[in-house]
Protein backbone atom coordinates (compact mmCIF):
# COMPACT_ATOMS: atom_id res chain seq x y z
CA UNK A 1 0.00 0.00 0.00
CA UNK A 2 2.87 2.38 0.67
CA UNK A 3 4.13 1.81 -2.86
CA UNK A 4 1.09 3.70 -4.13
CA UNK A 5 2.14 6.77 -2.14
CA UNK A 6 5.68 6.49 -3.46
CA UNK A 7 4.23 6.37 -6.96
CA UNK A 8 2.21 9.50 -6.19
CA UNK A 9 5.38 11.30 -5.10
CA UNK A 10 7.24 10.17 -8.23
CA UNK A 11 4.40 11.37 -10.45
CA UNK A 12 4.35 14.64 -8.54
CA UNK A 13 8.03 15.10 -9.30
CA UNK A 14 7.51 14.63 -13.04
CA UNK A 15 4.46 16.91 -12.99
CA UNK A 16 6.48 19.56 -11.16
CA UNK A 17 9.21 19.49 -13.78
CA UNK A 18 6.76 20.00 -16.63
CA UNK A 19 4.68 22.58 -14.76
CA UNK A 20 7.75 24.55 -13.72
CA UNK A 21 9.02 24.79 -17.29
CA UNK A 22 5.58 26.02 -18.38
CA UNK A 23 5.50 28.61 -15.59
CA UNK A 24 8.99 29.86 -16.43
CA UNK A 25 7.96 30.18 -20.06
CA UNK A 26 4.98 32.30 -19.03
CA UNK A 27 7.03 34.51 -16.71
CA UNK A 28 9.56 35.24 -19.48
CA UNK A 29 6.86 36.60 -21.80
CA UNK A 30 6.82 40.38 -22.24
CA UNK A 31 3.09 40.55 -21.51
CA UNK A 32 2.04 41.57 -18.00
CA UNK A 33 -0.93 39.20 -18.14
CA UNK A 34 1.22 36.16 -18.85
CA UNK A 35 3.58 37.10 -16.00
CA UNK A 36 0.64 37.36 -13.58
CA UNK A 37 -0.77 34.04 -14.80
CA UNK A 38 2.67 32.45 -14.43
CA UNK A 39 3.05 33.69 -10.87
CA UNK A 40 -0.45 32.52 -9.97
CA UNK A 41 0.29 29.09 -11.42
CA UNK A 42 3.56 28.98 -9.48
CA UNK A 43 1.67 29.77 -6.27
CA UNK A 44 -0.88 27.08 -7.07
CA UNK A 45 1.93 24.61 -7.79
CA UNK A 46 3.53 25.28 -4.40
CA UNK A 47 0.19 24.90 -2.60
CA UNK A 48 -0.66 21.62 -4.34
CA UNK A 49 2.82 20.26 -3.62
CA UNK A 50 2.46 21.15 0.05
CA UNK A 51 -0.92 19.43 0.33
CA UNK A 52 0.11 16.28 -1.55
CA UNK A 53 3.41 15.87 0.29
CA UNK A 54 1.77 16.45 3.66
CA UNK A 55 -0.97 13.93 2.86
CA UNK A 56 1.57 11.36 1.72
CA UNK A 57 3.76 11.81 4.78
CA UNK A 58 0.77 11.44 7.08
CA UNK A 59 -0.09 8.14 5.38
CA UNK A 60 3.49 6.89 5.83
CA UNK A 61 3.35 7.58 9.56
CA UNK A 62 0.04 5.76 9.95
PyMOL Python script that loads the backbone (N, CA, C, O; Angstrom):
from pymol import cmd

cmd.read_pdbstr("""\
ATOM      1  N   UNK A   1       0.818  -1.191   0.000  1.00  0.00           N
ATOM      2  CA  UNK A   1       0.000   0.000   0.000  1.00  0.00           C
ATOM      3  C   UNK A   1       0.867   1.263   0.000  1.00  0.00           C
ATOM      4  O   UNK A   1       0.483   2.279  -0.580  1.00  0.00           O
ATOM      5  N   UNK A   2       2.012   1.201   0.637  1.00  0.00           N
ATOM      6  CA  UNK A   2       2.872   2.376   0.671  1.00  0.00           C
ATOM      7  C   UNK A   2       3.535   2.637  -0.681  1.00  0.00           C
ATOM      8  O   UNK A   2       4.006   3.742  -0.952  1.00  0.00           O
ATOM      9  N   UNK A   3       3.564   1.606  -1.522  1.00  0.00           N
ATOM     10  CA  UNK A   3       4.126   1.810  -2.856  1.00  0.00           C
ATOM     11  C   UNK A   3       3.265   2.764  -3.675  1.00  0.00           C
ATOM     12  O   UNK A   3       3.777   3.481  -4.535  1.00  0.00           O
ATOM     13  N   UNK A   4       1.977   2.777  -3.416  1.00  0.00           N
ATOM     14  CA  UNK A   4       1.090   3.701  -4.128  1.00  0.00           C
ATOM     15  C   UNK A   4       1.438   5.148  -3.787  1.00  0.00           C
ATOM     16  O   UNK A   4       1.397   6.019  -4.656  1.00  0.00           O
ATOM     17  N   UNK A   5       1.781   5.405  -2.528  1.00  0.00           N
ATOM     18  CA  UNK A   5       2.143   6.766  -2.136  1.00  0.00           C
ATOM     19  C   UNK A   5       3.506   7.160  -2.695  1.00  0.00           C
ATOM     20  O   UNK A   5       3.733   8.326  -3.018  1.00  0.00           O
ATOM     21  N   UNK A   6       4.407   6.197  -2.811  1.00  0.00           N
ATOM     22  CA  UNK A   6       5.685   6.486  -3.462  1.00  0.00           C
ATOM     23  C   UNK A   6       5.483   6.795  -4.940  1.00  0.00           C
ATOM     24  O   UNK A   6       6.161   7.656  -5.500  1.00  0.00           O
ATOM     25  N   UNK A   7       4.556   6.094  -5.562  1.00  0.00           N
ATOM     26  CA  UNK A   7       4.232   6.369  -6.956  1.00  0.00           C
ATOM     27  C   UNK A   7       3.628   7.766  -7.107  1.00  0.00           C
ATOM     28  O   UNK A   7       3.923   8.475  -8.070  1.00  0.00           O
ATOM     29  N   UNK A   8       2.789   8.154  -6.160  1.00  0.00           N
ATOM     30  CA  UNK A   8       2.210   9.502  -6.192  1.00  0.00           C
ATOM     31  C   UNK A   8       3.312  10.549  -6.105  1.00  0.00           C
ATOM     32  O   UNK A   8       3.283  11.540  -6.834  1.00  0.00           O
ATOM     33  N   UNK A   9       4.283  10.340  -5.219  1.00  0.00           N
ATOM     34  CA  UNK A   9       5.384  11.296  -5.097  1.00  0.00           C
ATOM     35  C   UNK A   9       6.239  11.338  -6.363  1.00  0.00           C
ATOM     36  O   UNK A   9       6.692  12.410  -6.766  1.00  0.00           O
ATOM     37  N   UNK A  10       6.462  10.194  -6.985  1.00  0.00           N
ATOM     38  CA  UNK A  10       7.238  10.168  -8.227  1.00  0.00           C
ATOM     39  C   UNK A  10       6.495  10.894  -9.348  1.00  0.00           C
ATOM     40  O   UNK A  10       7.096  11.649 -10.112  1.00  0.00           O
ATOM     41  N   UNK A  11       5.198  10.665  -9.439  1.00  0.00           N
ATOM     42  CA  UNK A  11       4.401  11.368 -10.453  1.00  0.00           C
ATOM     43  C   UNK A  11       4.354  12.864 -10.177  1.00  0.00           C
ATOM     44  O   UNK A  11       4.342  13.671 -11.106  1.00  0.00           O
ATOM     45  N   UNK A  12       4.328  13.230  -8.909  1.00  0.00           N
ATOM     46  CA  UNK A  12       4.346  14.644  -8.544  1.00  0.00           C
ATOM     47  C   UNK A  12       5.653  15.292  -8.987  1.00  0.00           C
ATOM     48  O   UNK A  12       5.660  16.440  -9.430  1.00  0.00           O
ATOM     49  N   UNK A  13       6.746  14.568  -8.868  1.00  0.00           N
ATOM     50  CA  UNK A  13       8.034  15.098  -9.299  1.00  0.00           C
ATOM     51  C   UNK A  13       8.045  15.373 -10.801  1.00  0.00           C
ATOM     52  O   UNK A  13       8.486  16.436 -11.237  1.00  0.00           O
ATOM     53  N   UNK A  14       7.562  14.421 -11.587  1.00  0.00           N
ATOM     54  CA  UNK A  14       7.506  14.628 -13.037  1.00  0.00           C
ATOM     55  C   UNK A  14       6.546  15.762 -13.401  1.00  0.00           C
ATOM     56  O   UNK A  14       6.838  16.559 -14.292  1.00  0.00           O
ATOM     57  N   UNK A  15       5.418  15.834 -12.726  1.00  0.00           N
ATOM     58  CA  UNK A  15       4.461  16.909 -12.993  1.00  0.00           C
ATOM     59  C   UNK A  15       5.059  18.262 -12.630  1.00  0.00           C
ATOM     60  O   UNK A  15       4.813  19.254 -13.315  1.00  0.00           O
ATOM     61  N   UNK A  16       5.838  18.305 -11.559  1.00  0.00           N
ATOM     62  CA  UNK A  16       6.484  19.556 -11.160  1.00  0.00           C
ATOM     63  C   UNK A  16       7.479  20.033 -12.206  1.00  0.00           C
ATOM     64  O   UNK A  16       7.562  21.227 -12.493  1.00  0.00           O
ATOM     65  N   UNK A  17       8.223  19.111 -12.766  1.00  0.00           N
ATOM     66  CA  UNK A  17       9.212  19.494 -13.778  1.00  0.00           C
ATOM     67  C   UNK A  17       8.520  20.112 -14.988  1.00  0.00           C
ATOM     68  O   UNK A  17       8.939  21.160 -15.479  1.00  0.00           O
ATOM     69  N   UNK A  18       7.472  19.469 -15.462  1.00  0.00           N
ATOM     70  CA  UNK A  18       6.763  20.000 -16.629  1.00  0.00           C
ATOM     71  C   UNK A  18       6.021  21.297 -16.304  1.00  0.00           C
ATOM     72  O   UNK A  18       6.006  22.222 -17.117  1.00  0.00           O
ATOM     73  N   UNK A  19       5.414  21.368 -15.138  1.00  0.00           N
ATOM     74  CA  UNK A  19       4.681  22.576 -14.759  1.00  0.00           C
ATOM     75  C   UNK A  19       5.641  23.744 -14.554  1.00  0.00           C
ATOM     76  O   UNK A  19       5.333  24.874 -14.934  1.00  0.00           O
ATOM     77  N   UNK A  20       6.791  23.481 -13.961  1.00  0.00           N
ATOM     78  CA  UNK A  20       7.750  24.551 -13.719  1.00  0.00           C
ATOM     79  C   UNK A  20       8.279  25.126 -15.028  1.00  0.00           C
ATOM     80  O   UNK A  20       8.443  26.340 -15.147  1.00  0.00           O
ATOM     81  N   UNK A  21       8.546  24.272 -16.009  1.00  0.00           N
ATOM     82  CA  UNK A  21       9.019  24.791 -17.293  1.00  0.00           C
ATOM     83  C   UNK A  21       7.938  25.633 -17.971  1.00  0.00           C
ATOM     84  O   UNK A  21       8.244  26.628 -18.627  1.00  0.00           O
ATOM     85  N   UNK A  22       6.682  25.235 -17.814  1.00  0.00           N
ATOM     86  CA  UNK A  22       5.585  26.024 -18.385  1.00  0.00           C
ATOM     87  C   UNK A  22       5.462  27.378 -17.683  1.00  0.00           C
ATOM     88  O   UNK A  22       5.249  28.404 -18.329  1.00  0.00           O
ATOM     89  N   UNK A  23       5.596  27.369 -16.366  1.00  0.00           N
ATOM     90  CA  UNK A  23       5.497  28.610 -15.594  1.00  0.00           C
ATOM     91  C   UNK A  23       6.646  29.548 -15.947  1.00  0.00           C
ATOM     92  O   UNK A  23       6.432  30.749 -16.111  1.00  0.00           O
ATOM     93  N   UNK A  24       7.843  29.024 -16.066  1.00  0.00           N
ATOM     94  CA  UNK A  24       8.992  29.864 -16.429  1.00  0.00           C
ATOM     95  C   UNK A  24       8.800  30.452 -17.821  1.00  0.00           C
ATOM     96  O   UNK A  24       9.154  31.606 -18.064  1.00  0.00           O
ATOM     97  N   UNK A  25       8.245  29.672 -18.725  1.00  0.00           N
ATOM     98  CA  UNK A  25       7.957  30.184 -20.064  1.00  0.00           C
ATOM     99  C   UNK A  25       6.951  31.322 -20.032  1.00  0.00           C
ATOM    100  O   UNK A  25       7.067  32.279 -20.798  1.00  0.00           O
ATOM    101  N   UNK A  26       5.966  31.221 -19.151  1.00  0.00           N
ATOM    102  CA  UNK A  26       4.985  32.301 -19.032  1.00  0.00           C
ATOM    103  C   UNK A  26       5.597  33.544 -18.402  1.00  0.00           C
ATOM    104  O   UNK A  26       5.307  34.663 -18.824  1.00  0.00           O
ATOM    105  N   UNK A  27       6.439  33.355 -17.399  1.00  0.00           N
ATOM    106  CA  UNK A  27       7.030  34.505 -16.711  1.00  0.00           C
ATOM    107  C   UNK A  27       7.985  35.260 -17.632  1.00  0.00           C
ATOM    108  O   UNK A  27       8.140  36.472 -17.485  1.00  0.00           O
ATOM    109  N   UNK A  28       8.620  34.584 -18.564  1.00  0.00           N
ATOM    110  CA  UNK A  28       9.562  35.241 -19.479  1.00  0.00           C
ATOM    111  C   UNK A  28       8.873  36.032 -20.589  1.00  0.00           C
ATOM    112  O   UNK A  28       9.532  36.797 -21.294  1.00  0.00           O
ATOM    113  N   UNK A  29       7.589  35.867 -20.753  1.00  0.00           N
ATOM    114  CA  UNK A  29       6.864  36.598 -21.800  1.00  0.00           C
ATOM    115  C   UNK A  29       6.850  38.096 -21.471  1.00  0.00           C
ATOM    116  O   UNK A  29       6.851  38.473 -20.299  1.00  0.00           O
ATOM    117  N   UNK A  30       6.836  38.940 -22.491  1.00  0.00           N
ATOM    118  CA  UNK A  30       6.819  40.382 -22.238  1.00  0.00           C
ATOM    119  C   UNK A  30       5.458  40.898 -21.760  1.00  0.00           C
ATOM    120  O   UNK A  30       5.365  42.024 -21.273  1.00  0.00           O
ATOM    121  N   UNK A  31       4.433  40.108 -21.890  1.00  0.00           N
ATOM    122  CA  UNK A  31       3.092  40.546 -21.512  1.00  0.00           C
ATOM    123  C   UNK A  31       2.919  40.493 -19.995  1.00  0.00           C
ATOM    124  O   UNK A  31       3.336  39.534 -19.345  1.00  0.00           O
ATOM    125  N   UNK A  32       2.302  41.533 -19.444  1.00  0.00           N
ATOM    126  CA  UNK A  32       2.036  41.569 -18.004  1.00  0.00           C
ATOM    127  C   UNK A  32       1.047  40.488 -17.596  1.00  0.00           C
ATOM    128  O   UNK A  32       1.159  39.915 -16.512  1.00  0.00           O
ATOM    129  N   UNK A  33       0.088  40.214 -18.452  1.00  0.00           N
ATOM    130  CA  UNK A  33      -0.925  39.205 -18.145  1.00  0.00           C
ATOM    131  C   UNK A  33      -0.300  37.821 -18.023  1.00  0.00           C
ATOM    132  O   UNK A  33      -0.644  37.065 -17.114  1.00  0.00           O
ATOM    133  N   UNK A  34       0.601  37.488 -18.915  1.00  0.00           N
ATOM    134  CA  UNK A  34       1.225  36.164 -18.846  1.00  0.00           C
ATOM    135  C   UNK A  34       2.130  36.042 -17.622  1.00  0.00           C
ATOM    136  O   UNK A  34       2.253  34.956 -17.055  1.00  0.00           O
ATOM    137  N   UNK A  35       2.759  37.131 -17.209  1.00  0.00           N
ATOM    138  CA  UNK A  35       3.581  37.100 -15.997  1.00  0.00           C
ATOM    139  C   UNK A  35       2.700  36.871 -14.776  1.00  0.00           C
ATOM    140  O   UNK A  35       3.055  36.083 -13.900  1.00  0.00           O
ATOM    141  N   UNK A  36       1.563  37.544 -14.707  1.00  0.00           N
ATOM    142  CA  UNK A  36       0.642  37.363 -13.582  1.00  0.00           C
ATOM    143  C   UNK A  36       0.102  35.937 -13.563  1.00  0.00           C
ATOM    144  O   UNK A  36       0.031  35.315 -12.503  1.00  0.00           O
ATOM    145  N   UNK A  37      -0.278  35.420 -14.721  1.00  0.00           N
ATOM    146  CA  UNK A  37      -0.775  34.039 -14.797  1.00  0.00           C
ATOM    147  C   UNK A  37       0.328  33.067 -14.381  1.00  0.00           C
ATOM    148  O   UNK A  37       0.058  32.097 -13.672  1.00  0.00           O
ATOM    149  N   UNK A  38       1.549  33.310 -14.807  1.00  0.00           N
ATOM    150  CA  UNK A  38       2.667  32.450 -14.428  1.00  0.00           C
ATOM    151  C   UNK A  38       2.915  32.447 -12.934  1.00  0.00           C
ATOM    152  O   UNK A  38       3.161  31.395 -12.343  1.00  0.00           O
ATOM    153  N   UNK A  39       2.852  33.619 -12.318  1.00  0.00           N
ATOM    154  CA  UNK A  39       3.051  33.692 -10.874  1.00  0.00           C
ATOM    155  C   UNK A  39       1.904  33.042 -10.110  1.00  0.00           C
ATOM    156  O   UNK A  39       2.123  32.409  -9.078  1.00  0.00           O
ATOM    157  N   UNK A  40       0.687  33.194 -10.611  1.00  0.00           N
ATOM    158  CA  UNK A  40      -0.447  32.520  -9.968  1.00  0.00           C
ATOM    159  C   UNK A  40      -0.335  31.004 -10.091  1.00  0.00           C
ATOM    160  O   UNK A  40      -0.632  30.279  -9.141  1.00  0.00           O
ATOM    161  N   UNK A  41       0.090  30.527 -11.250  1.00  0.00           N
ATOM    162  CA  UNK A  41       0.289  29.085 -11.419  1.00  0.00           C
ATOM    163  C   UNK A  41       1.422  28.567 -10.537  1.00  0.00           C
ATOM    164  O   UNK A  41       1.351  27.450 -10.024  1.00  0.00           O
ATOM    165  N   UNK A  42       2.464  29.374 -10.361  1.00  0.00           N
ATOM    166  CA  UNK A  42       3.557  28.976  -9.477  1.00  0.00           C
ATOM    167  C   UNK A  42       3.076  28.879  -8.033  1.00  0.00           C
ATOM    168  O   UNK A  42       3.456  27.956  -7.313  1.00  0.00           O
ATOM    169  N   UNK A  43       2.252  29.816  -7.611  1.00  0.00           N
ATOM    170  CA  UNK A  43       1.674  29.769  -6.267  1.00  0.00           C
ATOM    171  C   UNK A  43       0.781  28.548  -6.105  1.00  0.00           C
ATOM    172  O   UNK A  43       0.824  27.877  -5.074  1.00  0.00           O
ATOM    173  N   UNK A  44      -0.018  28.260  -7.109  1.00  0.00           N
ATOM    174  CA  UNK A  44      -0.876  27.077  -7.070  1.00  0.00           C
ATOM    175  C   UNK A  44      -0.039  25.799  -7.027  1.00  0.00           C
ATOM    176  O   UNK A  44      -0.383  24.854  -6.317  1.00  0.00           O
ATOM    177  N   UNK A  45       1.044  25.769  -7.776  1.00  0.00           N
ATOM    178  CA  UNK A  45       1.934  24.610  -7.785  1.00  0.00           C
ATOM    179  C   UNK A  45       2.535  24.365  -6.404  1.00  0.00           C
ATOM    180  O   UNK A  45       2.607  23.222  -5.952  1.00  0.00           O
ATOM    181  N   UNK A  46       2.962  25.417  -5.742  1.00  0.00           N
ATOM    182  CA  UNK A  46       3.528  25.282  -4.396  1.00  0.00           C
ATOM    183  C   UNK A  46       2.469  24.783  -3.419  1.00  0.00           C
ATOM    184  O   UNK A  46       2.748  23.915  -2.592  1.00  0.00           O
ATOM    185  N   UNK A  47       1.260  25.322  -3.508  1.00  0.00           N
ATOM    186  CA  UNK A  47       0.186  24.902  -2.605  1.00  0.00           C
ATOM    187  C   UNK A  47      -0.189  23.435  -2.817  1.00  0.00           C
ATOM    188  O   UNK A  47      -0.371  22.697  -1.849  1.00  0.00           O
ATOM    189  N   UNK A  48      -0.303  23.017  -4.056  1.00  0.00           N
ATOM    190  CA  UNK A  48      -0.658  21.618  -4.343  1.00  0.00           C
ATOM    191  C   UNK A  48       0.455  20.682  -3.878  1.00  0.00           C
ATOM    192  O   UNK A  48       0.183  19.613  -3.330  1.00  0.00           O
ATOM    193  N   UNK A  49       1.703  21.081  -4.097  1.00  0.00           N
ATOM    194  CA  UNK A  49       2.819  20.262  -3.623  1.00  0.00           C
ATOM    195  C   UNK A  49       2.783  20.112  -2.108  1.00  0.00           C
ATOM    196  O   UNK A  49       2.990  19.016  -1.586  1.00  0.00           O
ATOM    197  N   UNK A  50       2.524  21.193  -1.410  1.00  0.00           N
ATOM    198  CA  UNK A  50       2.465  21.147   0.046  1.00  0.00           C
ATOM    199  C   UNK A  50       1.379  20.190   0.519  1.00  0.00           C
ATOM    200  O   UNK A  50       1.607  19.382   1.420  1.00  0.00           O
ATOM    201  N   UNK A  51       0.208  20.280  -0.083  1.00  0.00           N
ATOM    202  CA  UNK A  51      -0.916  19.430   0.326  1.00  0.00           C
ATOM    203  C   UNK A  51      -0.633  17.963   0.028  1.00  0.00           C
ATOM    204  O   UNK A  51      -0.862  17.102   0.877  1.00  0.00           O
ATOM    205  N   UNK A  52      -0.139  17.676  -1.168  1.00  0.00           N
ATOM    206  CA  UNK A  52       0.105  16.279  -1.549  1.00  0.00           C
ATOM    207  C   UNK A  52       1.226  15.665  -0.710  1.00  0.00           C
ATOM    208  O   UNK A  52       1.108  14.526  -0.259  1.00  0.00           O
ATOM    209  N   UNK A  53       2.297  16.403  -0.500  1.00  0.00           N
ATOM    210  CA  UNK A  53       3.407  15.867   0.288  1.00  0.00           C
ATOM    211  C   UNK A  53       2.992  15.667   1.738  1.00  0.00           C
ATOM    212  O   UNK A  53       3.360  14.668   2.356  1.00  0.00           O
ATOM    213  N   UNK A  54       2.237  16.597   2.280  1.00  0.00           N
ATOM    214  CA  UNK A  54       1.768  16.446   3.663  1.00  0.00           C
ATOM    215  C   UNK A  54       0.829  15.255   3.804  1.00  0.00           C
ATOM    216  O   UNK A  54       0.916  14.510   4.780  1.00  0.00           O
ATOM    217  N   UNK A  55      -0.059  15.071   2.848  1.00  0.00           N
ATOM    218  CA  UNK A  55      -0.971  13.926   2.863  1.00  0.00           C
ATOM    219  C   UNK A  55      -0.193  12.619   2.780  1.00  0.00           C
ATOM    220  O   UNK A  55      -0.481  11.670   3.509  1.00  0.00           O
ATOM    221  N   UNK A  56       0.788  12.575   1.894  1.00  0.00           N
ATOM    222  CA  UNK A  56       1.573  11.357   1.717  1.00  0.00           C
ATOM    223  C   UNK A  56       2.391  11.039   2.966  1.00  0.00           C
ATOM    224  O   UNK A  56       2.470   9.882   3.378  1.00  0.00           O
ATOM    225  N   UNK A  57       2.992  12.051   3.561  1.00  0.00           N
ATOM    226  CA  UNK A  57       3.765  11.808   4.777  1.00  0.00           C
ATOM    227  C   UNK A  57       2.882  11.358   5.933  1.00  0.00           C
ATOM    228  O   UNK A  57       3.305  10.543   6.753  1.00  0.00           O
ATOM    229  N   UNK A  58       1.671  11.877   6.008  1.00  0.00           N
ATOM    230  CA  UNK A  58       0.768  11.438   7.077  1.00  0.00           C
ATOM    231  C   UNK A  58       0.364   9.979   6.882  1.00  0.00           C
ATOM    232  O   UNK A  58       0.154   9.263   7.861  1.00  0.00           O
ATOM    233  N   UNK A  59       0.253   9.533   5.644  1.00  0.00           N
ATOM    234  CA  UNK A  59      -0.085   8.136   5.381  1.00  0.00           C
ATOM    235  C   UNK A  59       1.101   7.213   5.671  1.00  0.00           C
ATOM    236  O   UNK A  59       0.906   6.056   6.042  1.00  0.00           O
ATOM    237  N   UNK A  60       2.321   7.714   5.505  1.00  0.00           N
ATOM    238  CA  UNK A  60       3.485   6.894   5.826  1.00  0.00           C
ATOM    239  C   UNK A  60       3.616   6.684   7.329  1.00  0.00           C
ATOM    240  O   UNK A  60       4.042   5.618   7.773  1.00  0.00           O
ATOM    241  N   UNK A  61       3.252   7.690   8.111  1.00  0.00           N
ATOM    242  CA  UNK A  61       3.354   7.582   9.563  1.00  0.00           C
ATOM    243  C   UNK A  61       2.270   6.691  10.145  1.00  0.00           C
ATOM    244  O   UNK A  61       2.437   6.135  11.230  1.00  0.00           O
ATOM    245  N   UNK A  62       1.160   6.552   9.432  1.00  0.00           N
ATOM    246  CA  UNK A  62       0.037   5.757   9.946  1.00  0.00           C
ATOM    247  C   UNK A  62       0.285   4.274   9.849  1.00  0.00           C
ATOM    248  O   UNK A  62      -0.568   3.478  10.242  1.00  0.00           O
TER     249      UNK A  62
END
""", "prot")
cmd.dss("prot")
cmd.show_as("cartoon", "prot")
cmd.util.cbc("prot")
cmd.orient("prot")
